Amino acid sequence: MKGSSMTTVALLLVMVMICGGMSHAHDDLPQQSVFDITKYGAVCDGKTDISKALTKAWCDACASTCASKVVIPQGDYLCGVTNLAGPCKAPIELEINGNLKAPSVIKGEDWLVVEYVNDVKVFGTGTLDGQGGTCWEKKQIGSSILCVCVQNMRFQNINNGWVEGLTSKDSKFFHMSTLYVKNMTLTKLHMIAPADSRNTDGIHISRSSCITVTDSSIATGDDCISMADGLDTITIRNVKCGPSHGISIGSLGKYITETPLKSITIQNCTIADSDNGIRIKSWPDMFATSLTDVHFEDIILENVDNPIIIDQMYCPDGACKSKVRVYMCSYTL
């Protein structure tokens, strides 16, 4: 009995030491600094431009030597053109839970830009409302265009990114794009624009590698996902697409600066109520490039006018020869 009591005491002491060690280890974990835009003067009234407050919060977070997060709380906000640039001193997050509304007319750069950042995460339950109606209508005043068609959000020159949960609505041009991005996942996104909206591609990928788009729904007036030149290791999986113009690669071969594409996999996607399904298009008699190792697997096509298209004569102005080679392309539907 006495030995049993001593054993019990010893076990309790060991447990206390272990728990104390775990608690101490938890205390030693690096803490994330939080930068709430409302602390920088952002007003949640849907009328006051928050772009300066957002930029200031980002700059302070970017300068932090420990992991940081910029927070846009729930509510309605007007946000002008905003450039969130690095490099940052530590990993950084942007949590968007509010509904951001773009000005009806934007002149110049894309609406929201995240660039020159490593280890960045953009996520939340919020909505990016691009107010694109003016641009789709292509209204003009004299010889000048009333509205420049800009993207809702552009990611450029990024290594290691994660984008999750956001809704993009009524973009003036593309909803989202990647340019010179390496190793990024875009997941659980929702993109919406009317079927007759012009050039409202859901996600446009160019000059990027190791990009994954997964578990998302896209209904737009143009391509759900479009891919340009300079791609390597692109995976599109579990995407619901439509109404739309489908999922496309190209057009390719129009510019002399274009670089090859390789290792593209599109699998377990559903395309419905769309003009096109899966499409590859290249300009004829222009500049030579190549598209290699492309796989379309387990694609469901419902009410699609043109299910599969490989168009190497994409030449709206007339007939001409193609210099783009397409090989190692497989379809498993």
C-alpha beads as a LAMMPS data file, in Angstrom:
LAMMPS data file: protein, C-alpha beads

333 atoms
332 bonds

1 atom types
1 bond types

-500.0 500.0 xlo xhi
-500.0 500.0 ylo yhi
-500.0 500.0 zlo zhi

Masses

1 110.0

Atoms # bond

1 1 1 0.000 0.000 0.000
2 1 1 2.782 2.360 0.949
3 1 1 4.688 1.502 -2.229
4 1 1 1.542 2.073 -4.267
5 1 1 1.086 5.555 -2.758
6 1 1 4.686 6.478 -3.498
7 1 1 4.249 5.281 -7.089
8 1 1 1.086 7.381 -7.462
9 1 1 2.845 10.471 -6.121
10 1 1 5.761 9.880 -8.469
11 1 1 3.406 9.555 -11.465
12 1 1 1.603 12.756 -10.498
13 1 1 4.908 14.601 -10.268
14 1 1 5.893 13.310 -13.716
15 1 1 2.530 14.443 -15.161
16 1 1 2.902 17.881 -13.578
17 1 1 6.398 18.200 -15.037
18 1 1 5.200 17.108 -18.487
19 1 1 2.190 19.450 -18.445
20 1 1 4.346 22.279 -17.143
21 1 1 6.843 21.634 -19.900
22 1 1 4.073 21.619 -22.526
23 1 1 2.678 24.873 -21.154
24 1 1 6.107 26.453 -21.189
25 1 1 6.731 25.178 -24.715
26 1 1 3.426 26.743 -25.813
27 1 1 4.457 30.041 -24.236
28 1 1 7.658 29.917 -26.268
29 1 1 5.760 29.688 -29.598
30 1 1 6.051 32.853 -31.699
31 1 1 2.998 35.082 -31.361
32 1 1 1.194 36.526 -34.373
33 1 1 0.768 40.295 -34.417
34 1 1 -2.701 41.441 -35.510
35 1 1 -3.312 44.695 -37.397
36 1 1 -7.017 45.602 -37.544
37 1 1 -7.772 48.210 -40.223
38 1 1 -10.408 49.851 -38.018
39 1 1 -7.555 50.834 -35.687
40 1 1 -6.082 52.729 -38.640
41 1 1 -9.174 54.809 -39.310
42 1 1 -11.149 52.505 -41.612
43 1 1 -14.861 53.274 -41.401
44 1 1 -17.443 50.562 -41.983
45 1 1 -20.117 52.602 -43.757
46 1 1 -19.782 51.472 -47.379
47 1 1 -18.992 55.051 -48.413
48 1 1 -15.611 56.015 -46.948
49 1 1 -12.574 54.783 -48.886
50 1 1 -10.517 52.446 -46.691
51 1 1 -7.579 52.023 -49.097
52 1 1 -5.228 54.276 -47.085
53 1 1 -6.055 52.552 -43.797
54 1 1 -5.599 49.121 -45.387
55 1 1 -2.277 50.106 -46.938
56 1 1 -0.974 51.533 -43.650
57 1 1 -1.994 48.422 -41.708
58 1 1 -0.296 46.249 -44.332
59 1 1 2.921 48.272 -44.241
60 1 1 3.136 47.991 -40.448
61 1 1 2.419 44.260 -40.583
62 1 1 4.938 43.774 -43.377
63 1 1 7.621 45.498 -41.294
64 1 1 7.004 43.214 -38.316
65 1 1 9.781 40.740 -37.548
66 1 1 7.272 38.139 -36.348
67 1 1 4.339 36.579 -38.187
68 1 1 1.551 39.101 -38.718
69 1 1 -2.050 39.348 -39.857
70 1 1 -4.024 42.243 -41.312
71 1 1 -7.734 41.960 -40.517
72 1 1 -10.695 43.479 -42.344
73 1 1 -13.640 42.841 -39.973
74 1 1 -17.201 42.075 -41.044
75 1 1 -19.157 44.933 -42.574
76 1 1 -19.422 46.886 -45.814
77 1 1 -16.462 48.937 -47.021
78 1 1 -15.652 51.081 -50.028
79 1 1 -12.089 50.386 -51.135
80 1 1 -10.158 52.194 -53.833
81 1 1 -7.154 50.870 -55.743
82 1 1 -4.825 49.193 -53.234
83 1 1 -1.324 47.801 -53.699
84 1 1 -0.120 45.502 -50.928
85 1 1 3.566 45.018 -51.654
86 1 1 6.557 43.379 -50.021
87 1 1 9.063 42.162 -49.375
88 1 1 7.957 41.495 -45.804
89 1 1 10.198 40.542 -42.900
90 1 1 8.099 37.536 -41.836
91 1 1 5.108 35.479 -43.018
92 1 1 2.000 37.620 -43.421
93 1 1 -1.741 37.024 -43.649
94 1 1 -4.632 39.109 -44.938
95 1 1 -7.975 38.088 -43.440
96 1 1 -10.932 39.576 -45.309
97 1 1 -14.253 39.046 -43.547
98 1 1 -15.860 42.271 -44.721
99 1 1 -17.507 43.007 -48.043
100 1 1 -15.263 45.253 -50.141
101 1 1 -16.843 47.324 -52.880
102 1 1 -14.773 48.816 -55.708
103 1 1 -15.452 52.279 -57.129
104 1 1 -17.705 52.054 -60.178
105 1 1 -14.948 53.666 -62.251
106 1 1 -11.265 52.823 -61.796
107 1 1 -8.483 54.347 -63.857
108 1 1 -5.067 52.743 -63.915
109 1 1 -3.907 49.649 -62.079
110 1 1 -5.867 46.579 -61.015
111 1 1 -8.136 47.009 -58.020
112 1 1 -6.373 44.888 -55.371
113 1 1 -2.767 43.769 -55.885
114 1 1 -0.605 41.577 -53.647
115 1 1 2.977 41.403 -54.901
116 1 1 6.634 40.739 -54.059
117 1 1 5.764 38.712 -50.973
118 1 1 6.935 35.312 -49.723
119 1 1 4.805 33.145 -47.437
120 1 1 1.502 34.981 -47.739
121 1 1 -2.032 33.843 -46.976
122 1 1 -5.179 35.669 -48.108
123 1 1 -8.390 34.223 -46.711
124 1 1 -11.740 34.911 -45.115
125 1 1 -15.489 34.907 -45.590
126 1 1 -15.650 38.297 -47.293
127 1 1 -16.677 39.404 -50.773
128 1 1 -14.780 41.404 -53.377
129 1 1 -17.441 43.301 -55.341
130 1 1 -15.860 44.725 -58.476
131 1 1 -18.881 46.798 -59.628
132 1 1 -18.176 45.684 -63.182
133 1 1 -21.383 46.649 -64.966
134 1 1 -20.008 49.890 -66.396
135 1 1 -17.075 48.140 -68.044
136 1 1 -19.078 45.291 -69.520
137 1 1 -21.316 47.755 -71.295
138 1 1 -18.248 49.373 -72.906
139 1 1 -19.763 52.826 -72.575
140 1 1 -17.741 55.669 -74.046
141 1 1 -17.659 59.411 -73.615
142 1 1 -16.448 60.818 -76.920
143 1 1 -13.324 58.858 -77.816
144 1 1 -12.388 57.975 -74.226
145 1 1 -13.475 54.813 -72.460
146 1 1 -15.525 55.559 -69.364
147 1 1 -14.030 52.732 -67.321
148 1 1 -10.750 50.839 -67.457
149 1 1 -11.440 47.137 -67.075
150 1 1 -9.283 46.009 -64.146
151 1 1 -8.968 42.764 -62.220
152 1 1 -10.487 42.290 -58.793
153 1 1 -7.293 40.798 -57.344
154 1 1 -3.856 40.130 -58.846
155 1 1 -1.089 38.085 -57.257
156 1 1 2.345 38.813 -58.704
157 1 1 5.928 37.812 -57.864
158 1 1 4.975 35.605 -54.938
159 1 1 6.656 32.512 -53.511
160 1 1 4.502 30.284 -51.315
161 1 1 0.932 31.559 -51.234
162 1 1 -2.456 30.375 -50.035
163 1 1 -5.813 31.905 -51.020
164 1 1 -8.989 30.537 -49.448
165 1 1 -12.671 31.131 -48.859
166 1 1 -13.278 34.463 -50.589
167 1 1 -16.117 35.385 -52.924
168 1 1 -15.357 37.519 -55.970
169 1 1 -18.326 39.227 -57.570
170 1 1 -18.889 41.232 -60.754
171 1 1 -15.249 41.920 -61.596
172 1 1 -14.587 44.519 -64.250
173 1 1 -12.089 42.136 -65.898
174 1 1 -10.554 38.914 -64.517
175 1 1 -11.625 37.994 -60.987
176 1 1 -8.164 36.792 -59.921
177 1 1 -4.837 36.157 -61.606
178 1 1 -1.346 34.897 -60.903
179 1 1 1.746 36.261 -62.623
180 1 1 5.282 35.108 -61.763
181 1 1 3.928 33.113 -58.838
182 1 1 5.537 29.936 -57.500
183 1 1 3.811 27.450 -55.223
184 1 1 0.319 28.790 -54.548
185 1 1 -2.964 27.085 -53.666
186 1 1 -6.311 28.718 -54.406
187 1 1 -9.133 26.834 -52.717
188 1 1 -12.787 27.108 -51.686
189 1 1 -13.298 30.238 -53.769
190 1 1 -16.595 31.440 -55.231
191 1 1 -16.704 33.657 -58.315
192 1 1 -19.855 35.145 -59.758
193 1 1 -20.652 37.408 -62.710
194 1 1 -23.538 37.489 -65.213
195 1 1 -23.301 35.133 -68.186
196 1 1 -23.167 38.107 -70.567
197 1 1 -20.380 39.969 -68.725
198 1 1 -17.330 40.518 -70.929
199 1 1 -13.840 39.144 -70.161
200 1 1 -14.674 38.154 -66.599
201 1 1 -12.420 35.079 -66.425
202 1 1 -12.550 33.488 -62.987
203 1 1 -8.861 32.690 -62.488
204 1 1 -6.178 33.572 -65.036
205 1 1 -2.804 31.842 -64.617
206 1 1 0.344 32.949 -66.456
207 1 1 4.134 32.730 -66.047
208 1 1 3.651 30.643 -62.887
209 1 1 4.573 27.214 -61.509
210 1 1 3.218 24.782 -58.929
211 1 1 -0.265 26.322 -58.881
212 1 1 -3.241 24.361 -57.531
213 1 1 -6.876 25.424 -57.884
214 1 1 -9.279 23.213 -55.976
215 1 1 -12.762 22.881 -54.473
216 1 1 -14.132 26.088 -55.992
217 1 1 -17.219 27.241 -57.900
218 1 1 -17.013 29.693 -60.789
219 1 1 -19.883 31.142 -62.827
220 1 1 -18.839 33.979 -65.143
221 1 1 -19.270 35.519 -68.567
222 1 1 -15.955 34.140 -69.844
223 1 1 -13.564 31.289 -68.989
224 1 1 -13.831 29.782 -65.522
225 1 1 -10.089 29.233 -65.614
226 1 1 -7.773 30.478 -68.354
227 1 1 -4.106 29.632 -68.728
228 1 1 -1.531 31.595 -70.698
229 1 1 2.132 30.897 -71.479
230 1 1 5.036 30.081 -69.172
231 1 1 3.326 27.486 -66.990
232 1 1 4.804 24.462 -65.212
233 1 1 2.958 22.018 -62.956
234 1 1 -0.595 23.336 -62.821
235 1 1 -3.366 21.313 -61.155
236 1 1 -7.078 22.114 -61.434
237 1 1 -9.226 19.807 -59.301
238 1 1 -12.834 19.633 -58.078
239 1 1 -13.981 22.851 -59.707
240 1 1 -17.633 23.502 -60.582
241 1 1 -17.729 25.671 -63.678
242 1 1 -20.659 27.341 -65.388
243 1 1 -22.340 29.202 -66.842
244 1 1 -19.105 30.166 -68.570
245 1 1 -16.869 29.647 -71.591
246 1 1 -15.308 26.607 -69.931
247 1 1 -11.697 25.907 -68.968
248 1 1 -9.152 27.018 -71.542
249 1 1 -5.466 26.995 -72.365
250 1 1 -4.468 29.881 -74.598
251 1 1 -4.621 31.623 -76.805
252 1 1 -0.956 30.793 -77.464
253 1 1 1.629 31.888 -79.993
254 1 1 0.553 35.496 -80.434
255 1 1 3.670 37.138 -78.958
256 1 1 7.359 36.454 -79.544
257 1 1 8.073 36.607 -75.796
258 1 1 5.884 33.598 -74.979
259 1 1 7.467 30.614 -73.236
260 1 1 6.382 26.924 -73.252
261 1 1 3.744 25.303 -71.047
262 1 1 4.072 21.853 -69.480
263 1 1 2.585 19.501 -66.896
264 1 1 -1.032 20.647 -66.694
265 1 1 -3.660 18.412 -65.080
266 1 1 -7.383 19.149 -64.953
267 1 1 -9.368 16.500 -63.087
268 1 1 -12.709 15.836 -61.395
269 1 1 -14.289 19.035 -62.688
270 1 1 -17.874 19.709 -63.766
271 1 1 -18.645 22.158 -66.563
272 1 1 -22.340 22.947 -67.060
273 1 1 -24.551 25.321 -69.059
274 1 1 -21.548 26.691 -70.935
275 1 1 -20.580 27.624 -74.485
276 1 1 -17.403 25.542 -74.308
277 1 1 -16.064 22.711 -72.196
278 1 1 -12.307 22.187 -72.295
279 1 1 -10.407 24.151 -74.902
280 1 1 -6.911 24.681 -76.276
281 1 1 -6.439 27.568 -78.697
282 1 1 -3.410 28.956 -80.512
283 1 1 -2.781 31.706 -83.029
284 1 1 -1.731 30.568 -86.495
285 1 1 1.334 31.748 -88.394
286 1 1 2.638 33.774 -85.470
287 1 1 5.383 32.651 -83.038
288 1 1 6.471 29.114 -82.227
289 1 1 5.944 27.691 -78.740
290 1 1 4.823 24.387 -77.224
291 1 1 2.288 22.831 -74.876
292 1 1 3.378 19.508 -73.354
293 1 1 2.013 16.901 -70.964
294 1 1 -1.606 18.010 -70.606
295 1 1 -4.199 15.756 -68.998
296 1 1 -7.971 16.172 -68.722
297 1 1 -9.367 13.474 -66.408
298 1 1 -12.881 12.687 -65.134
299 1 1 -14.524 15.785 -66.560
300 1 1 -18.339 15.971 -66.436
301 1 1 -19.898 18.056 -69.219
302 1 1 -23.572 19.011 -68.928
303 1 1 -25.411 21.135 -71.480
304 1 1 -22.189 22.313 -73.144
305 1 1 -22.335 23.481 -76.777
306 1 1 -18.711 22.645 -77.670
307 1 1 -17.445 19.964 -75.253
308 1 1 -13.843 19.602 -76.511
309 1 1 -11.956 22.082 -78.698
310 1 1 -8.383 22.105 -79.970
311 1 1 -8.239 25.173 -82.186
312 1 1 -4.857 25.826 -83.800
313 1 1 -6.376 28.304 -86.216
314 1 1 -7.488 30.897 -83.702
315 1 1 -7.310 33.794 -86.113
316 1 1 -10.249 36.200 -85.965
317 1 1 -8.853 38.298 -88.827
318 1 1 -8.421 35.510 -91.385
319 1 1 -6.881 32.123 -92.200
320 1 1 -3.180 31.456 -91.659
321 1 1 -0.772 28.690 -90.593
322 1 1 -0.038 27.661 -87.021
323 1 1 3.427 27.377 -85.464
324 1 1 2.328 26.002 -82.095
325 1 1 2.915 22.309 -81.382
326 1 1 0.525 20.442 -79.093
327 1 1 1.579 16.956 -78.012
328 1 1 1.200 14.460 -75.164
329 1 1 -2.384 15.610 -74.616
330 1 1 -4.902 13.132 -73.175
331 1 1 -8.624 13.266 -72.426
332 1 1 -10.278 10.830 -70.014
333 1 1 -13.894 11.845 -69.573

Bonds

1 1 1 2
2 1 2 3
3 1 3 4
4 1 4 5
5 1 5 6
6 1 6 7
7 1 7 8
8 1 8 9
9 1 9 10
10 1 10 11
11 1 11 12
12 1 12 13
13 1 13 14
14 1 14 15
15 1 15 16
16 1 16 17
17 1 17 18
18 1 18 19
19 1 19 20
20 1 20 21
21 1 21 22
22 1 22 23
23 1 23 24
24 1 24 25
25 1 25 26
26 1 26 27
27 1 27 28
28 1 28 29
29 1 29 30
30 1 30 31
31 1 31 32
32 1 32 33
33 1 33 34
34 1 34 35
35 1 35 36
36 1 36 37
37 1 37 38
38 1 38 39
39 1 39 40
40 1 40 41
41 1 41 42
42 1 42 43
43 1 43 44
44 1 44 45
45 1 45 46
46 1 46 47
47 1 47 48
48 1 48 49
49 1 49 50
50 1 50 51
51 1 51 52
52 1 52 53
53 1 53 54
54 1 54 55
55 1 55 56
56 1 56 57
57 1 57 58
58 1 58 59
59 1 59 60
60 1 60 61
61 1 61 62
62 1 62 63
63 1 63 64
64 1 64 65
65 1 65 66
66 1 66 67
67 1 67 68
68 1 68 69
69 1 69 70
70 1 70 71
71 1 71 72
72 1 72 73
73 1 73 74
74 1 74 75
75 1 75 76
76 1 76 77
77 1 77 78
78 1 78 79
79 1 79 80
80 1 80 81
81 1 81 82
82 1 82 83
83 1 83 84
84 1 84 85
85 1 85 86
86 1 86 87
87 1 87 88
88 1 88 89
89 1 89 90
90 1 90 91
91 1 91 92
92 1 92 93
93 1 93 94
94 1 94 95
95 1 95 96
96 1 96 97
97 1 97 98
98 1 98 99
99 1 99 100
100 1 100 101
101 1 101 102
102 1 102 103
103 1 103 104
104 1 104 105
105 1 105 106
106 1 106 107
107 1 107 108
108 1 108 109
109 1 109 110
110 1 110 111
111 1 111 112
112 1 112 113
113 1 113 114
114 1 114 115
115 1 115 116
116 1 116 117
117 1 117 118
118 1 118 119
119 1 119 120
120 1 120 121
121 1 121 122
122 1 122 123
123 1 123 124
124 1 124 125
125 1 125 126
126 1 126 127
127 1 127 128
128 1 128 129
129 1 129 130
130 1 130 131
131 1 131 132
132 1 132 133
133 1 133 134
134 1 134 135
135 1 135 136
136 1 136 137
137 1 137 138
138 1 138 139
139 1 139 140
140 1 140 141
141 1 141 142
142 1 142 143
143 1 143 144
144 1 144 145
145 1 145 146
146 1 146 147
147 1 147 148
148 1 148 149
149 1 149 150
150 1 150 151
151 1 151 152
152 1 152 153
153 1 153 154
154 1 154 155
155 1 155 156
156 1 156 157
157 1 157 158
158 1 158 159
159 1 159 160
160 1 160 161
161 1 161 162
162 1 162 163
163 1 163 164
164 1 164 165
165 1 165 166
166 1 166 167
167 1 167 168
168 1 168 169
169 1 169 170
170 1 170 171
171 1 171 172
172 1 172 173
173 1 173 174
174 1 174 175
175 1 175 176
176 1 176 177
177 1 177 178
178 1 178 179
179 1 179 180
180 1 180 181
181 1 181 182
182 1 182 183
183 1 183 184
184 1 184 185
185 1 185 186
186 1 186 187
187 1 187 188
188 1 188 189
189 1 189 190
190 1 190 191
191 1 191 192
192 1 192 193
193 1 193 194
194 1 194 195
195 1 195 196
196 1 196 197
197 1 197 198
198 1 198 199
199 1 199 200
200 1 200 201
201 1 201 202
202 1 202 203
203 1 203 204
204 1 204 205
205 1 205 206
206 1 206 207
207 1 207 208
208 1 208 209
209 1 209 210
210 1 210 211
211 1 211 212
212 1 212 213
213 1 213 214
214 1 214 215
215 1 215 216
216 1 216 217
217 1 217 218
218 1 218 219
219 1 219 220
220 1 220 221
221 1 221 222
222 1 222 223
223 1 223 224
224 1 224 225
225 1 225 226
226 1 226 227
227 1 227 228
228 1 228 229
229 1 229 230
230 1 230 231
231 1 231 232
232 1 232 233
233 1 233 234
234 1 234 235
235 1 235 236
236 1 236 237
237 1 237 238
238 1 238 239
239 1 239 240
240 1 240 241
241 1 241 242
242 1 242 243
243 1 243 244
244 1 244 245
245 1 245 246
246 1 246 247
247 1 247 248
248 1 248 249
249 1 249 250
250 1 250 251
251 1 251 252
252 1 252 253
253 1 253 254
254 1 254 255
255 1 255 256
256 1 256 257
257 1 257 258
258 1 258 259
259 1 259 260
260 1 260 261
261 1 261 262
262 1 262 263
263 1 263 264
264 1 264 265
265 1 265 266
266 1 266 267
267 1 267 268
268 1 268 269
269 1 269 270
270 1 270 271
271 1 271 272
272 1 272 273
273 1 273 274
274 1 274 275
275 1 275 276
276 1 276 277
277 1 277 278
278 1 278 279
279 1 279 280
280 1 280 281
281 1 281 282
282 1 282 283
283 1 283 284
284 1 284 285
285 1 285 286
286 1 286 287
287 1 287 288
288 1 288 289
289 1 289 290
290 1 290 291
291 1 291 292
292 1 292 293
293 1 293 294
294 1 294 295
295 1 295 296
296 1 296 297
297 1 297 298
298 1 298 299
299 1 299 300
300 1 300 301
301 1 301 302
302 1 302 303
303 1 303 304
304 1 304 305
305 1 305 306
306 1 306 307
307 1 307 308
308 1 308 309
309 1 309 310
310 1 310 311
311 1 311 312
312 1 312 313
313 1 313 314
314 1 314 315
315 1 315 316
316 1 316 317
317 1 317 318
318 1 318 319
319 1 319 320
320 1 320 321
321 1 321 322
322 1 322 323
323 1 323 324
324 1 324 325
325 1 325 326
326 1 326 327
327 1 327 328
328 1 328 329
329 1 329 330
330 1 330 331
331 1 331 332
332 1 332 333
